[in-house]
Amino acid sequence: MDEINVYASPTLIDLINKSRSAGVTCIPATQSLADLEYIAGEAFKYQLIENCNNYIIMRQNSAKSAEEWANIIGTKQTMEVTYQIQQQGQISSSTGTGSVKRVREYKYHPDDIKGLRTGEAVYLSKDEDVTAKIKVNMPF
């Protein structure tokens, strides 16, 4: 379903919801989240996101859209290591002290999403718990 913002309606959300329950995959496509908001409102955008489990996210030029997609993709737990350095004249050296703490970081940072090149995308499957950077071949 290309350019779904052209025929966005509550019926479309119902179709996507019911088809998933029937084991049919619908693939709605739009250029941006802003297209959905403009034509059908913020609630429609969120309903569409909530009713889909698999996403192919290509470059987003809007910082807001890139951050929204990064939040949808999610975060992972990691460790942040810091260390202290000292400066004596022109020489820097470690003091031997620092810290380690658990933090959450984006699986794909908004800047990564804004920096995707033509044919690159982030694939997210909530069904299979998969997130990966992929190449998308465009038919000519």
C-alpha positions as a Markdown table, in Angstrom:
| # | Residue | x | y | z |
|---|---|---|---|---|
| 1 | Met | 0.0 | 0.0 | 0.0 |
| 2 | Asp | 2.2 | 2.8 | -1.3 |
| 3 | Glu | 1.6 | 6.4 | -0.2 |
| 4 | Ile | -1.0 | 5.4 | 2.4 |
| 5 | Asn | -1.4 | 9.1 | 3.5 |
| 6 | Val | -3.5 | 9.5 | 0.3 |
| 7 | Tyr | -6.2 | 7.1 | 1.5 |
| 8 | Ala | -5.6 | 7.3 | 5.2 |
| 9 | Ser | -8.8 | 6.6 | 7.2 |
| 10 | Pro | -10.1 | 4.6 | 10.2 |
| 11 | Thr | -11.1 | 1.9 | 7.8 |
| 12 | Leu | -7.5 | 1.5 | 6.7 |
| 13 | Ile | -6.4 | 1.0 | 10.3 |
| 14 | Asp | -9.2 | -1.6 | 10.8 |
| 15 | Leu | -8.1 | -3.4 | 7.6 |
| 16 | Ile | -4.5 | -3.6 | 8.8 |
| 17 | Asn | -5.6 | -4.8 | 12.2 |
| 18 | Lys | -8.0 | -7.4 | 10.9 |
| 19 | Ser | -5.6 | -8.7 | 8.2 |
| 20 | Arg | -2.9 | -9.3 | 10.7 |
| 21 | Ser | -5.3 | -11.3 | 12.8 |
| 22 | Ala | -6.1 | -13.4 | 9.7 |
| 23 | Gly | -2.4 | -14.1 | 9.0 |
| 24 | Val | -2.2 | -11.6 | 6.1 |
| 25 | Thr | 0.7 | -9.1 | 6.0 |
| 26 | Cys | -0.1 | -5.6 | 4.9 |
| 27 | Ile | 2.8 | -3.3 | 4.1 |
| 28 | Pro | 1.8 | 0.3 | 4.4 |
| 29 | Ala | 4.3 | 2.7 | 2.9 |
| 30 | Thr | 4.7 | 6.5 | 3.4 |
| 31 | Gln | 7.5 | 9.0 | 2.9 |
| 32 | Ser | 7.4 | 10.3 | 6.4 |
| 33 | Leu | 5.5 | 10.3 | 9.7 |
| 34 | Ala | 4.7 | 13.9 | 9.1 |
| 35 | Asp | 2.7 | 12.9 | 6.0 |
| 36 | Leu | 0.5 | 10.7 | 8.2 |
| 37 | Glu | 0.0 | 13.5 | 10.8 |
| 38 | Tyr | -0.8 | 16.1 | 8.2 |
| 39 | Ile | -3.5 | 14.1 | 6.4 |
| 40 | Ala | -5.0 | 12.1 | 9.3 |
| 41 | Gly | -3.7 | 13.4 | 12.6 |
| 42 | Glu | -1.3 | 12.3 | 15.3 |
| 43 | Ala | -3.8 | 9.6 | 16.6 |
| 44 | Phe | -3.9 | 7.9 | 13.1 |
| 45 | Lys | -0.1 | 7.9 | 13.0 |
| 46 | Tyr | 0.2 | 6.2 | 16.4 |
| 47 | Gln | -2.6 | 3.7 | 15.5 |
| 48 | Leu | -0.7 | 2.7 | 12.4 |
| 49 | Ile | 2.5 | 2.3 | 14.3 |
| 50 | Glu | 0.8 | 0.2 | 17.0 |
| 51 | Asn | -0.9 | -2.1 | 14.4 |
| 52 | Cys | 2.3 | -3.0 | 12.6 |
| 53 | Asn | 5.1 | -5.3 | 13.9 |
| 54 | Asn | 7.6 | -5.0 | 11.0 |
| 55 | Tyr | 9.2 | -1.8 | 9.7 |
| 56 | Ile | 11.6 | -0.8 | 7.0 |
| 57 | Ile | 12.9 | 2.7 | 8.0 |
| 58 | Met | 14.8 | 4.6 | 5.4 |
| 59 | Arg | 16.5 | 8.0 | 5.8 |
| 60 | Gln | 14.6 | 10.6 | 7.6 |
| 61 | Asn | 15.5 | 14.2 | 7.0 |
| 62 | Ser | 13.5 | 15.5 | 10.0 |
| 63 | Ala | 15.2 | 15.3 | 13.4 |
| 64 | Lys | 11.8 | 14.7 | 15.0 |
| 65 | Ser | 11.0 | 11.8 | 12.7 |
| 66 | Ala | 14.4 | 10.3 | 13.1 |
| 67 | Glu | 14.1 | 10.5 | 16.9 |
| 68 | Glu | 10.6 | 9.0 | 16.9 |
| 69 | Trp | 11.9 | 6.0 | 14.8 |
| 70 | Ala | 14.9 | 5.6 | 17.1 |
| 71 | Asn | 12.5 | 5.4 | 20.0 |
| 72 | Ile | 10.3 | 2.9 | 18.2 |
| 73 | Ile | 13.4 | 0.7 | 17.4 |
| 74 | Gly | 14.3 | 0.9 | 21.0 |
| 75 | Thr | 17.3 | 0.8 | 23.3 |
| 76 | Lys | 19.8 | -1.7 | 24.6 |
| 77 | Gln | 21.6 | -1.9 | 27.9 |
| 78 | Thr | 25.3 | -1.3 | 27.8 |
| 79 | Met | 28.1 | -0.2 | 30.1 |
| 80 | Glu | 29.6 | 3.3 | 30.1 |
| 81 | Val | 33.2 | 3.5 | 31.1 |
| 82 | Thr | 34.7 | 6.8 | 32.1 |
| 83 | Tyr | 38.2 | 7.5 | 33.2 |
| 84 | Gln | 40.0 | 10.5 | 34.6 |
| 85 | Ile | 43.1 | 12.0 | 33.0 |
| 86 | Gln | 45.6 | 14.6 | 34.2 |
| 87 | Gln | 47.5 | 17.1 | 32.2 |
| 88 | Gln | 51.1 | 18.0 | 33.1 |
| 89 | Gly | 52.4 | 20.5 | 30.6 |
| 90 | Gln | 52.1 | 18.9 | 27.2 |
| 91 | Ile | 51.6 | 15.4 | 28.5 |
| 92 | Ser | 48.3 | 13.7 | 29.4 |
| 93 | Ser | 48.1 | 10.6 | 31.4 |
| 94 | Ser | 45.5 | 8.5 | 33.2 |
| 95 | Thr | 45.0 | 8.9 | 36.9 |
| 96 | Gly | 43.9 | 5.3 | 37.2 |
| 97 | Thr | 40.4 | 6.4 | 38.5 |
| 98 | Gly | 37.1 | 6.3 | 36.7 |
| 99 | Ser | 33.7 | 4.8 | 36.8 |
| 100 | Val | 31.5 | 2.1 | 35.1 |
| 101 | Lys | 27.7 | 2.4 | 35.0 |
| 102 | Arg | 24.9 | 0.7 | 33.3 |
| 103 | Val | 23.2 | 2.9 | 30.7 |
| 104 | Arg | 20.6 | 2.5 | 27.9 |
| 105 | Glu | 21.6 | 3.6 | 24.4 |
| 106 | Tyr | 19.7 | 3.6 | 21.1 |
| 107 | Lys | 20.1 | 0.5 | 19.0 |
| 108 | Tyr | 20.1 | 3.0 | 16.1 |
| 109 | His | 20.7 | 6.6 | 17.0 |
| 110 | Pro | 18.6 | 9.3 | 15.3 |
| 111 | Asp | 21.8 | 10.6 | 13.6 |
| 112 | Asp | 22.3 | 7.1 | 12.1 |
| 113 | Ile | 18.7 | 7.2 | 10.7 |
| 114 | Lys | 19.3 | 10.7 | 9.3 |
| 115 | Gly | 22.5 | 9.5 | 7.7 |
| 116 | Leu | 21.2 | 6.5 | 5.9 |
| 117 | Arg | 22.2 | 6.5 | 2.2 |
| 118 | Thr | 20.1 | 5.7 | -0.8 |
| 119 | Gly | 19.2 | 2.0 | -0.7 |
| 120 | Glu | 20.0 | 1.7 | 3.0 |
| 121 | Ala | 17.4 | 1.0 | 5.7 |
| 122 | Val | 16.9 | -0.2 | 9.2 |
| 123 | Tyr | 14.8 | -3.3 | 9.4 |
| 124 | Leu | 12.8 | -3.9 | 12.6 |
| 125 | Ser | 10.7 | -7.0 | 13.3 |
| 126 | Lys | 8.9 | -7.1 | 16.6 |
| 127 | Asp | 7.6 | -10.5 | 15.6 |
| 128 | Glu | 11.1 | -12.0 | 15.3 |
| 129 | Asp | 13.0 | -9.6 | 17.7 |
| 130 | Val | 15.3 | -8.6 | 14.9 |
| 131 | Thr | 16.9 | -5.2 | 14.2 |
| 132 | Ala | 19.4 | -4.8 | 11.4 |
| 133 | Lys | 20.8 | -2.4 | 8.8 |
| 134 | Ile | 19.8 | -3.7 | 5.3 |
| 135 | Lys | 20.2 | -2.9 | 1.7 |
| 136 | Val | 16.9 | -2.3 | -0.2 |
| 137 | Asn | 17.0 | -3.0 | -4.0 |
| 138 | Met | 14.7 | -0.8 | -5.9 |
| 139 | Pro | 13.2 | -2.3 | -9.1 |
| 140 | Phe | 13.5 | -0.2 | -12.2 |
